[in-house]
Amino acid sequence: MIFQLVSNISSNLVELYLDENNLDAPPPNDFGRVMNSLERLYLSDNRLKGEVMKSFKNICTLRTLYMEENNLTEDLPSILHNLSGGCVRYSLQELSLSANQITGSLPDLSIFSSLKTLDITMNRLSGKIPEGSRLPSQLEVLSIKSNSLEGRIPKSFWNACTLRYLDLGNNSLSGELSVLIHHLSGCARYSLQELYLVMNQINGTLPILSLFSSLRSLNLFRNRLSGRVSDSHFANMSKLVRLQLSDNSLALTFTKNWVPPFQLQQIHLRSNKLGPTFPKWLRTQTDIHTLDISNVGVSGIVPKWFWEKLRGFSQMSPYQKIDISNNNLKGIIPNFPVMKYYRPFLSLASNQFEGSIPQFLRGFSYLDVSHNKFSESRSFFCASGTAESLYQLDLSDNKLFGPIPNCWYNFKSIAYLNLSHNTFSGKIPSSMGSLLGLQVLSLRNNSLTEEIPSSLRNCTKLVMLDVGENRLSGTIPSWIGSHLQELQVLSLGRNHLFGSLPLKLCNLKEIQVLDLSLNNLSGSIPKCFIKFTLMAQKISSRDYPLHAYNAKSIFGYLVATPYDLNAFLMWKGVEQNFQKDQLFLLKSIDLSSNHLSGEIPTEIGDLFELVSLNLSRNNLTGKIPSNIGKLASLDSLDLSRNQLLGSIPSSLSQIDRLAALDVSHNHLSGQIPTGTQLQSFNASNYEDNLDLCGPPLQKLCIKEEPAQEPINKHHKDEDLFFTHGFYISMAFGFVIGFWGIFGSIIIKRSWRHAYFRFLNNLSDKIYVVATLNFAKCKRCLSS
């Protein structure tokens, strides 16, 4: 309809924008004839299909065509064939088909003789690039990233001598890097400025790149490169400003006093070999705003010039990241004055830095100094002035001790705070309640005492509250449920909390990890846990909420800055740290090792997506809920060491994902449900239930019990003779013998008379013999 309207209004249009109009029907047949002056056509973010290309093939003036984010599901050769059937193939200079669902592989593209830019990113292209495929000879920009192309790239593909931007990243391309570079150097050696081959399976070593004197960006991140890289590899590359070699196996062995020919702005060398000493050549780079030399094997003292440079890195870069984590760097960091301008990102994590945390580091928005040996933090926290730009702070796994400084009024912008795994003591500072933007608070594994301060009720944006493994006392505050309703992770385990579970905890509709284990809690389990609605919903990784805070950029506006949510949890008897990619799947309730009593609420059976349920080591009574089989996603169930009775519900056998089960040390009875994975668990998981029987226990149920064991070998032999078959045979023989003799007497009269005469004679003889014997015996006695 819109196409028809446009056609009727004017035939002299040069530029037409129809983005985001929900178009799903192709233009009228005469659209190409009518729009005979159109040069630029934008149709992105609609619902158009590949057949629409036929409508544009005869627009001989068309130079630019954008078809991003439509419903192009056909294979690429068919789509391009529909477009190339007319004169447009000679005029088209810019074509974007990105973010569709285009299939197939790359055909010969040289038919579009004037094409300068081709973007086919984020589609479903697959297979090998056919031998003989060629690019348009005037092509300058080619992006085919984020597809599933594989195999080697044929030499014929590199015929474009004007190519300046090439992005083949995030595919499955393979082959030797030196061969690919050799093919490119045959034609595009002078024009190529940006080369992106990230996340492929390209192997070999890095070849000499001096032929590419115009190259500005080289990105080979996450391939299979290995070998030695020296000064000569970058000779004559004075224009290089971005170098990305991270996540390969390269050994960068530059000479000690090497002065590179370039001035890099971005340096990414993570997980290669750069050590053993801190790279001196970095001192020559005066315009760095992104540096990642994490996990490169450098050790020793960081030179003072680096800290000075850290404070002077480029101020106006849109994004700054400095990461020297996961090395073996050590020493005390100089305490420079606080920076006048803040920096976005600094990670010194997993090194051996010690002493005080220097004040000037307050000038970063993201600061991670975890897994070091810092021992003093008060000067960092309580220095004069506010840290207005510090949003994310991780000081975990250090040697910090004493009370947590009560100076949090200076850090009102903090959204993520991790002080876990230190030896802080005393109470939680009340001034933490002033952190109104706080989303994550982890104080885990310290020696904190007293109650959870009521001031934390002001931190209403908390998504995670972890104060586990401390010495906190008092009751669980009811305001946690009424004020912190965005909580997804609540960990209060391994403390000295007492009292009953407050009913207001049931208001935590977003909760997915609830750990109250190893306390002194009493009372019953609330039935209203059924209100934990997130535990009853299936969520994909795509739908899982993005955790982010709004941070002020260098230019003054707010930017949504994501962070990863991690959670420590006892999982099948072992404490594990669940990362972002695992956490969205984890829905867990752990109330173990308390003094809870009463029955297990049947309402728990409605938390369909629960993955782990641990109610062990309590005083729970009654039966296991018969509807427990509704927990179809359950992976781990521990009900051990309670006072549960009755049989194991047959519905439990319906949970086919159950990998860990323990119901030992209860008063359960009856047969363990058979024919399921319940028999695959160890017998110890059922032990100390005196009336429980059936596999995997050795105790058989009554209907399966054998006869009593024989007393001795003689009786055993008799039992072997007097079998069930013996008694049947004896009875059968008796019947045949009886009727064989007496049946004949009854039927035949002569035999019957003879039989009775025989009996009369026999009785007379017996009487005479008995009388004579009696008389003889009497005489013997009298004599």
C-alpha positions in Angstrom: 0.0 0.0 0.0 2.8 2.4 0.9 4.7 1.4 -2.2 1.7 2.2 -4.3 1.2 5.5 -2.6 4.8 6.5 -3.2 4.6 5.5 -6.8 1.5 7.7 -7.3 3.0 10.8 -5.5 6.2 11.2 -7.5 8.4 9.5 -10.0 11.3 11.9 -9.4 12.3 10.7 -5.9 16.0 10.3 -5.4 16.0 9.1 -1.8 13.3 7.0 -0.1 13.2 5.9 3.6 10.7 3.2 4.5 12.5 1.8 7.5 10.4 0.4 10.4 7.1 0.3 8.6 6.2 -3.3 9.1 6.1 -3.8 5.4 5.5 -7.4 4.3 4.2 -7.2 0.7 6.4 -6.4 -2.4 5.9 -3.2 -4.4 3.6 -3.2 -7.5 4.9 -4.7 -10.7 5.6 -1.3 -12.3 7.5 0.1 -9.3 10.9 -0.2 -11.0 9.6 1.6 -14.1 8.0 4.4 -12.2 10.8 5.1 -9.8 13.3 5.8 -12.6 15.2 8.5 -10.6 15.6 6.6 -7.3 19.2 6.4 -6.1 18.9 5.4 -2.4 16.3 3.1 -1.0 16.1 2.2 2.7 13.8 -0.7 3.8 15.4 -1.9 7.0 13.5 -3.4 9.9 10.4 -4.6 8.0 9.1 -8.1 7.1 10.0 -8.3 3.5 11.0 -11.5 1.8 13.6 -12.3 -0.9 11.1 -12.1 -3.8 10.9 -8.3 -3.2 14.3 -8.0 -5.0 12.6 -8.6 -8.4 10.9 -5.2 -7.9 14.2 -3.4 -7.8 16.1 -5.1 -10.7 15.0 -2.5 -13.3 15.7 0.7 -11.3 18.8 1.6 -13.3 19.6 4.6 -11.1 19.7 2.7 -7.8 23.0 3.0 -6.0 22.2 2.2 -2.4 19.8 -0.6 -1.1 19.5 -1.4 2.6 17.5 -4.5 3.5 18.7 -5.1 7.1 16.5 -6.9 9.6 13.8 -8.3 7.3 12.5 -11.8 6.7 14.9 -12.8 3.9 15.1 -16.6 4.5 16.0 -17.7 1.0 19.5 -18.8 -0.1 21.9 -16.0 -1.1 22.3 -17.1 -4.7 18.5 -16.9 -5.3 18.2 -13.5 -3.6 21.1 -12.0 -5.7 19.7 -13.7 -8.9 16.4 -11.9 -8.3 18.2 -8.6 -8.0 20.7 -9.1 -10.9 18.2 -9.8 -13.6 18.0 -6.2 -14.7 20.1 -3.1 -15.1 20.5 -2.5 -11.4 23.4 -4.8 -11.3 25.4 -2.2 -13.2 24.4 0.8 -11.0 24.3 -0.7 -7.5 27.2 0.4 -5.3 26.1 -0.3 -1.7 24.0 -3.4 -0.6 23.3 -4.3 3.0 21.4 -7.6 3.8 22.6 -8.0 7.4 20.6 -9.4 10.3 18.3 -11.7 8.2 18.1 -15.4 8.0 19.7 -15.9 4.6 21.1 -19.4 3.9 23.5 -20.9 1.3 27.0 -20.0 0.6 28.8 -17.2 -1.2 28.2 -17.2 -5.0 30.2 -15.4 -7.6 29.6 -11.7 -6.8 31.5 -10.2 -9.7 28.3 -9.8 -11.7 27.6 -6.6 -9.6 30.4 -4.7 -11.4 29.9 -1.4 -9.6 29.4 -2.7 -6.1 31.7 -1.0 -3.5 30.1 -2.1 -0.2 28.5 -5.5 0.6 27.3 -6.3 4.1 25.9 -9.8 4.8 26.6 -10.1 8.5 24.5 -12.0 11.0 22.8 -14.5 8.6 22.9 -18.3 8.2 25.4 -18.7 5.4 27.2 -22.0 5.7 29.5 -24.3 3.8 32.7 -23.6 1.9 33.2 -20.7 -0.5 33.1 -22.3 -3.9 36.3 -22.4 -6.0 36.1 -19.7 -8.7 34.0 -17.3 -6.6 35.1 -13.7 -7.2 34.4 -10.3 -5.7 33.3 -7.2 -7.6 36.5 -5.7 -8.9 35.7 -2.3 -7.4 34.6 -3.6 -4.0 36.0 -1.6 -1.0 34.0 -2.9 2.0 33.1 -6.6 2.6 31.6 -7.8 5.9 30.4 -11.4 6.2 30.9 -11.8 10.0 28.7 -13.9 12.3 27.8 -16.6 9.8 28.8 -20.3 9.6 31.2 -20.3 6.7 33.9 -22.9 6.9 37.0 -24.2 5.1 39.7 -22.4 3.2 39.1 -19.2 1.2 39.9 -19.8 -2.5 42.6 -17.6 -4.1 40.1 -16.5 -6.8 38.1 -14.7 -4.0 40.8 -12.0 -3.6 40.5 -10.3 -7.0 39.4 -6.9 -5.6 42.4 -4.6 -5.7 40.4 -1.7 -4.0 39.5 -3.6 -0.9 40.1 -1.5 2.2 37.8 -3.1 4.9 37.4 -6.9 5.3 35.5 -8.6 8.1 35.2 -12.4 8.1 34.9 -12.7 11.8 32.9 -15.2 13.9 32.8 -18.0 11.3 34.5 -21.4 11.1 37.1 -20.5 8.4 40.3 -22.4 8.5 43.6 -22.6 6.7 47.1 -21.1 7.2 47.1 -17.4 8.0 50.3 -17.0 5.9 48.5 -18.3 2.8 45.5 -16.0 3.3 47.8 -13.0 3.7 49.8 -14.0 0.7 46.6 -14.1 -1.5 45.6 -10.7 -0.2 49.0 -9.2 -0.8 48.7 -10.0 -4.5 46.1 -7.3 -5.1 44.9 -5.5 -2.0 48.3 -4.9 -0.3 48.2 -1.1 -0.8 44.5 -0.6 -0.2 43.7 -2.8 2.8 43.3 -0.7 6.0 41.2 -2.9 8.3 41.4 -6.7 8.6 39.1 -8.6 11.0 39.4 -12.4 11.1 38.3 -12.9 14.8 36.8 -16.1 16.2 37.7 -18.5 13.4 39.9 -21.6 13.2 42.8 -20.1 11.3 46.2 -21.5 12.3 49.8 -21.0 11.6 52.0 -18.2 12.7 51.8 -14.5 12.1 53.5 -13.6 8.7 55.5 -10.5 8.0 53.0 -7.7 7.5 55.3 -5.0 6.2 53.7 -5.2 2.7 50.5 -3.8 4.1 51.8 -0.3 4.7 48.2 1.2 4.9 46.9 -1.3 7.5 45.3 0.5 10.5 43.5 -2.3 12.2 44.5 -6.0 12.6 42.2 -8.2 14.5 43.0 -11.9 14.8 41.4 -12.5 18.2 40.6 -16.1 19.2 42.1 -18.2 16.5 44.6 -21.0 16.5 47.8 -19.0 15.9 51.1 -20.0 17.4 54.8 -19.3 16.9 57.1 -16.4 17.6 56.4 -12.8 16.8 59.3 -10.3 16.7 60.0 -6.7 15.8 60.3 -7.5 12.1 56.7 -8.6 11.8 55.6 -5.0 12.2 58.2 -3.2 10.2 57.0 -0.4 8.0 53.5 -0.4 9.7 53.5 3.2 10.8 49.7 3.6 10.3 48.7 0.7 12.6 46.5 2.0 15.5 44.6 -1.1 16.6 46.3 -4.5 17.3 44.1 -7.4 18.5 45.9 -10.7 19.0 44.2 -12.0 22.1 43.5 -15.6 22.9 46.1 -17.2 20.6 49.3 -19.0 21.5 51.8 -16.5 20.2 55.1 -15.7 21.8 55.8 -11.9 21.4 59.6 -11.6 21.8 60.3 -8.0 21.1 63.9 -6.8 21.7 64.5 -5.0 25.0 64.8 -1.5 23.5 62.4 -1.9 20.6 60.8 1.3 19.4 57.7 0.4 17.3 57.0 2.3 14.1 53.4 2.8 15.2 51.4 4.6 17.9 48.7 2.3 19.0 45.5 3.4 20.6 44.2 -0.2 21.2 46.4 -3.1 22.3 44.9 -6.5 23.0 47.4 -9.3 23.7 45.5 -11.3 26.3 46.5 -15.0 26.8 49.6 -14.9 24.7 53.2 -14.9 25.9 54.6 -11.5 26.5 56.8 -11.9 29.6 58.7 -12.5 31.6 59.3 -8.8 32.3 56.9 -5.9 32.0 57.0 -4.8 28.3 59.2 -1.7 28.1 58.1 -0.8 24.5 54.7 0.2 26.0 56.4 3.4 27.3 56.8 4.6 23.7 53.0 4.5 23.1 51.7 7.9 24.0 48.1 7.6 22.9 46.9 4.3 24.5 43.2 4.2 25.6 42.7 0.5 25.6 45.3 -1.9 26.9 44.8 -5.6 27.7 47.9 -7.6 28.6 46.1 -9.9 31.1 47.4 -13.5 31.4 50.5 -12.9 29.4 53.1 -14.3 31.9 54.7 -11.0 33.0 56.1 -10.8 36.5 58.0 -8.6 38.9 57.7 -4.9 39.8 55.5 -2.7 37.6 57.7 0.3 36.6 56.7 3.7 38.0 56.4 5.1 34.5 53.4 2.8 33.9 51.5 4.2 36.9 52.2 7.7 35.7 51.0 6.8 32.2 47.9 5.2 33.7 46.9 8.6 35.1 47.7 10.3 31.8 46.0 8.0 29.2 43.9 9.8 26.6 41.1 11.8 28.1 38.7 12.0 25.2 38.6 8.4 24.1 34.9 7.1 24.1 36.0 4.0 25.9 39.1 3.3 28.0 40.1 -0.1 29.4 43.3 -1.0 31.2 43.6 -4.7 32.1 46.9 -6.2 33.5 45.2 -8.9 35.5 46.2 -12.6 35.9 49.9 -12.1 35.9 52.5 -12.3 38.7 53.1 -8.6 39.2 53.9 -7.5 42.7 55.0 -4.6 44.9 53.4 -1.5 46.3 51.5 0.8 44.0 52.6 4.5 44.4 50.0 6.7 46.0 49.6 9.5 43.4 47.1 12.3 44.0 43.5 11.6 43.0 43.0 12.0 39.2 41.3 15.1 38.0 39.4 13.2 35.3 38.0 9.7 35.8 38.8 6.6 33.8 36.3 3.9 32.8 38.0 0.6 33.5 41.0 -0.8 35.4 41.6 -4.4 36.4 44.7 -5.4 38.5 43.1 -8.6 39.7 45.0 -11.9 40.4 48.4 -10.5 41.0 50.6 -10.0 44.1 50.1 -6.3 44.8 50.3 -5.4 48.5 50.1 -2.6 51.0 47.5 0.1 50.8 45.1 0.6 48.0 46.2 3.9 46.6 43.7 6.8 46.6 44.1 7.7 42.9 42.4 4.5 41.9 39.1 6.0 43.1 39.1 7.9 39.8 38.0 4.8 37.9 34.4 3.8 37.2 35.2 0.1 37.2 38.0 -1.0 39.6 38.9 -4.7 40.2 41.8 -5.3 42.5 40.6 -8.7 43.7 42.9 -11.7 44.4 45.9 -9.7 45.6 47.6 -9.1 48.9 46.3 -5.6 49.8 46.0 -5.2 53.5 44.9 -1.6 54.1 41.8 0.1 52.7 40.9 2.9 55.2 42.9 5.6 53.4 41.2 4.6 50.1 37.7 4.7 51.6 38.0 7.7 53.9 40.1 10.1 51.9 38.7 13.5 51.6 36.4 14.1 48.7 33.8 12.0 47.0 34.3 9.3 44.4 31.5 10.4 42.2 32.3 8.1 39.3 33.1 4.8 41.0 30.3 2.4 40.1 31.8 -1.0 40.4 34.4 -2.0 43.1 35.8 -5.4 43.7 38.2 -5.8 46.6 37.5 -9.5 47.3 40.2 -12.1 48.1 42.7 -9.8 49.7 44.2 -9.5 53.2 42.0 -6.6 54.4 41.2 -6.7 58.1 39.7 -4.7 60.9 36.3 -3.0 60.8 34.9 -2.0 57.4 35.4 1.7 57.2 32.2 3.6 57.8 32.8 6.2 55.1 30.3 5.1 52.4 28.8 8.5 52.1 31.7 9.3 49.7 30.7 6.5 47.3 27.0 7.2 46.5 27.3 6.1 42.9 28.4 2.5 43.7 26.2 -0.1 42.1 28.4 -3.2 42.6 30.4 -3.8 45.7 32.3 -6.9 46.6 34.3 -7.1 49.8 34.1 -10.9 50.2 36.8 -13.3 51.3 38.8 -11.0 53.5 39.1 -10.8 57.3 36.9 -7.8 58.0 35.5 -7.8 61.5 32.9 -5.9 63.5 29.5 -4.8 62.3 28.3 -3.9 58.9 28.6 -0.1 58.6 25.3 1.7 58.8 26.5 4.2 56.1 26.2 1.4 53.5 22.5 2.3 53.6 23.4 5.5 51.8 24.3 3.6 48.6 20.9 4.0 47.1 22.0 2.8 43.7 23.5 -0.4 45.1 22.5 -3.5 43.1 25.1 -6.1 44.3 26.5 -6.3 47.9 28.8 -9.2 48.7 30.4 -9.4 52.2 30.8 -13.1 52.2 33.4 -15.0 54.2 34.6 -12.4 56.6 34.2 -12.2 60.4 31.4 -9.7 60.6 29.2 -9.7 63.8 26.0 -8.3 65.2 22.8 -7.8 63.3 22.1 -6.9 59.7 21.8 -3.1 59.8 18.3 -1.7 59.2 19.8 1.0 57.1 20.2 -1.5 54.2 16.4 -1.3 53.7 17.2 1.9 51.8 19.1 -0.1 49.2 15.9 -1.0 47.3 17.6 -1.7 44.0 19.6 -4.7 45.4 19.5 -7.7 43.1 22.0 -9.7 45.2 22.7 -9.6 48.9 25.3 -12.1 50.1 26.5 -11.9 53.7 27.1 -15.6 54.1 29.9 -17.2 56.1 30.2 -14.6 58.8 29.2 -14.4 62.5 26.0 -12.4 62.1 23.3 -12.8 64.8 19.8 -11.7 65.4 16.7 -12.6 63.3 16.2 -12.4 59.6 14.8 -8.8 59.1 11.3 -8.8 57.7 12.1 -5.6 55.7 14.2 -7.8 53.4 10.9 -9.1 51.9 9.1 -5.8 52.0 11.8 -3.4 50.8 14.2 -5.4 48.7 11.7 -6.9 46.3 14.1 -6.9 43.3 16.4 -9.5 45.0 17.3 -12.5 42.9 20.1 -13.9 45.1 19.7 -13.8 48.9 22.5 -15.6 50.8 22.5 -15.5 54.6 23.9 -19.0 55.2 26.6 -20.0 57.7 25.8 -17.3 60.3 24.2 -17.4 63.8 20.8 -16.1 62.8 17.8 -17.4 64.8 14.1 -17.2 65.0 11.5 -18.1 62.4 11.4 -17.4 58.7 9.5 -14.1 58.3 6.5 -14.5 56.0 7.4 -11.3 54.2 10.2 -13.2 52.5 7.5 -14.5 50.3 7.3 -11.1 48.6 10.6 -11.9 46.8 8.9 -12.8 43.6 12.2 -12.4 41.6 14.2 -14.7 43.9 16.0 -17.5 42.3 18.7 -18.4 44.9 17.7 -18.5 48.6 20.4 -19.7 51.0 19.6 -19.7 54.7 21.5 -22.8 55.6 23.7 -23.4 58.7 22.0 -21.1 61.1 19.8 -21.6 64.2 16.4 -20.9 62.5 13.3 -22.6 63.9 9.6 -22.8 63.1 8.0 -24.1 60.0 8.7 -23.6 56.3 6.2 -21.0 55.1 3.6 -22.2 52.6 3.7 -18.9 50.9 7.0 -19.8 49.2 4.7 -20.5 46.3 4.9 -16.8 45.6 8.5 -17.2 44.4 7.2 -16.8 40.8 10.6 -16.8 39.1 11.1 -20.4 40.4 8.0 -21.5 38.6 8.9 -19.9 35.2 11.2 -21.3 32.5 13.6 -18.6 31.2 16.0 -18.8 28.3 19.3 -17.1 28.2 17.9 -14.6 25.8 15.0 -13.7 28.1 17.2 -13.5 31.3 17.3 -9.9 32.5 20.4 -7.9 31.7 22.1 -6.7 34.8 23.3 -3.2 34.3 23.7 0.2 36.0 23.6 3.7 34.5 27.1 5.2 34.5 28.0 8.7 33.4 30.2 8.6 30.3 33.2 10.8 29.7 30.9 13.1 27.7 28.4 13.5 30.6 25.5 11.4 29.5 24.4 8.1 31.2 25.2 4.8 29.6 23.8 1.4 30.6 26.8 -0.6 31.8 26.3 -4.3 32.2 27.9 -6.5 34.9 28.1 -10.2 35.6 26.2 -11.6 38.5 28.0 -14.4 40.3 26.7 -16.5 43.2 28.4 -18.9 45.7 26.3 -21.9 46.5 26.8 -25.3 48.2 26.1 -27.6 45.2 26.0 -31.3 45.9 28.2 -30.9 49.0 30.8 -28.6 47.3 30.8 -24.8 47.4 30.8 -23.5 43.8 30.8 -20.1 42.2 28.1 -19.9 39.5 28.9 -17.5 36.8 26.6 -15.5 34.5 26.2 -18.3 31.9 25.2 -20.8 34.6 23.2 -18.6 37.0 20.2 -18.0 34.8 19.6 -21.8 34.9 20.0 -22.0 38.7 16.9 -21.9 41.0 17.7 -23.1 44.4 16.4 -23.2 48.0 18.8 -24.2 50.8 17.4 -24.3 54.3 19.6 -27.1 55.5 21.3 -27.4 59.0 18.7 -25.4 61.0 16.1 -26.4 63.6 13.0 -26.2 61.3 10.1 -28.3 62.2 6.6 -29.3 60.9 5.8 -30.7 57.5 7.3 -29.9 54.1 4.6 -27.7 52.4 3.0 -29.3 49.4 3.1 -25.9 47.8 6.8 -26.4 47.1 5.7 -28.8 44.4 4.4 -25.8 42.4 7.9 -24.3 42.0 8.2 -26.2 38.7 11.6 -24.8 37.7 13.4 -25.5 41.0 16.8 -27.1 40.3 18.1 -27.7 43.8 16.2 -28.2 47.1 18.1 -28.9 50.3 16.1 -29.3 53.5 18.5 -31.7 55.2 19.5 -31.7 58.9 16.4 -30.2 60.3 13.5 -31.6 62.4 11.0 -31.9 59.7 8.2 -34.4 60.2 5.3 -35.9 58.2 5.5 -37.4 54.7 7.4 -36.3 51.7 4.8 -34.4 49.6 3.1 -36.7 47.1 3.3 -34.0 44.4 7.1 -33.7 44.6 7.3 -35.3 41.1 6.0 -32.0 39.7 9.5 -30.6 40.2 10.5 -31.7 36.7 13.6 -29.6 36.6 15.0 -30.9 39.9 18.7 -31.9 39.7 19.5 -32.2 43.4 17.2 -33.1 46.3 18.5 -33.6 49.9 15.9 -34.4 52.6 18.4 -36.4 54.8 18.6 -36.3 58.6 15.0 -35.3 59.4 12.1 -37.1 61.0 10.2 -37.9 57.8 8.0 -41.0 57.7 5.9 -42.9 55.2 6.8 -44.1 51.8 8.9 -42.4 49.1 6.3 -41.0 46.7 6.1 -42.8 43.4 5.9 -39.4 41.7 9.6 -38.9 42.6 10.4 -41.4 39.9 9.0 -39.1 37.3 11.9 -36.6 37.6 14.2 -37.8 34.9 16.8 -35.1 35.5 17.5 -36.0 39.1 21.2 -36.5 39.5 21.6 -36.2 43.3 19.2 -37.6 45.9 19.6 -38.2 49.7 16.8 -39.3 52.0 18.9 -41.1 54.5 18.5 -41.0 58.3 14.7 -40.6 58.4 11.8 -43.0 59.3 10.8 -43.8 55.8 9.1 -47.2 55.1 7.9 -49.3 52.2 9.4 -50.1 48.9 11.7 -47.7 47.0 9.8 -47.0 43.7 11.2 -49.3 41.0 11.9 -49.0 37.3 13.5 -45.6 37.5 16.9 -43.9 38.2 16.1 -44.2 41.9 17.8 -47.5 41.9 21.0 -46.0 40.4 21.8 -44.0 43.5 24.1 -45.4 46.2 22.5 -47.4 49.0 24.0 -44.9 51.5 21.5 -42.3 50.2 18.7 -44.4 51.7 20.4 -45.8 54.8 19.1 -45.6 58.3 15.4 -45.9 57.3 14.7 -49.2 59.1 11.5 -50.0 57.3 12.6 -49.0 53.8 13.2 -51.9 51.4 14.0 -52.8 47.8 16.9 -52.0 45.5 19.5 -50.5 45.8 19.2 -51.6 49.5 20.0 -55.2 50.3 16.9 -55.5 52.4 14.1 -57.1 50.2 10.5 -56.3 50.7 8.3 -58.9 52.4 6.8 -60.4 49.3 10.3 -61.1 48.1 11.7 -62.7 51.3 12.9 -66.4 50.9 12.3 -69.3 53.3 14.1 -69.3 56.6 17.7 -70.2 56.5 18.5 -74.0 57.3 20.0 -74.7 60.8 22.6 -77.3 59.7 23.9 -79.2 56.7 21.7 -82.3 57.5 18.6 -80.2 57.5 19.7 -78.6 54.3 20.0 -82.0 52.6 16.5 -82.9 53.9 15.1 -79.6 52.5 16.7 -80.4 49.2 14.8 -83.8 49.2 11.4 -82.6 50.5 10.8 -80.1 47.9 7.5 -78.6 46.7 7.6 -81.1 43.8 8.0 -84.0 46.2 4.8 -83.3 48.1 2.9 -82.8 44.8 4.1 -86.1 43.5 3.2 -87.9 46.8 -0.3 -86.6 46.7 -0.7 -87.5 43.1 0.5 -91.1 43.8 -1.8 -91.4 46.8 -4.8 -90.5 44.7 -3.9 -92.9 41.9 -3.2 -95.8 44.3 -6.4 -95.3 46.3 -8.7 -95.2 43.3 -6.7 -98.0 41.6 -7.5 -100.4 44.4 -10.7 -99.3 46.0 -12.2 -98.1 42.8 -12.1 -101.6 41.5 -13.6 -103.1 44.7 -16.5 -100.6 44.5 -17.3 -101.3 40.9 -16.9 -105.2 40.7 -19.1 -107.2 43.1 -17.2 -110.5 43.2 -13.9 -108.6 44.0 -15.8 -106.7 46.7 -17.1 -109.9 48.4 -13.6 -111.5 48.2 -12.0 -108.4 49.7 -14.3 -108.4 52.7 -13.8 -112.2 53.2 -10.1 -111.6 53.2 -10.4 -108.9 55.8 -12.6 -111.2 58.1 -10.1 -114.0 57.9 -7.2 -111.6 58.5 -8.9 -110.2 61.6 -9.5 -113.7 63.0 -5.9 -114.7 62.5 -4.7 -111.5 64.2 -7.0 -112.2 67.2 -5.8 -115.8 67.7 -2.1 -114.9 67.4 -2.5 -112.0 69.8 -4.4 -114.2 72.4 -1.7 -116.9 72.3 1.1 -114.4 72.7 -0.6 -112.8 75.6 -1.0 -116.1 77.4 2.6 -117.0 76.9 3.7 -113.7 78.3 1.5 -114.1 81.3 3.0 -117.5 82.2 6.5 -116.1 81.9 5.7 -113.3 84.3 4.2 -115.7 86.9 7.2 -118.0 86.9 
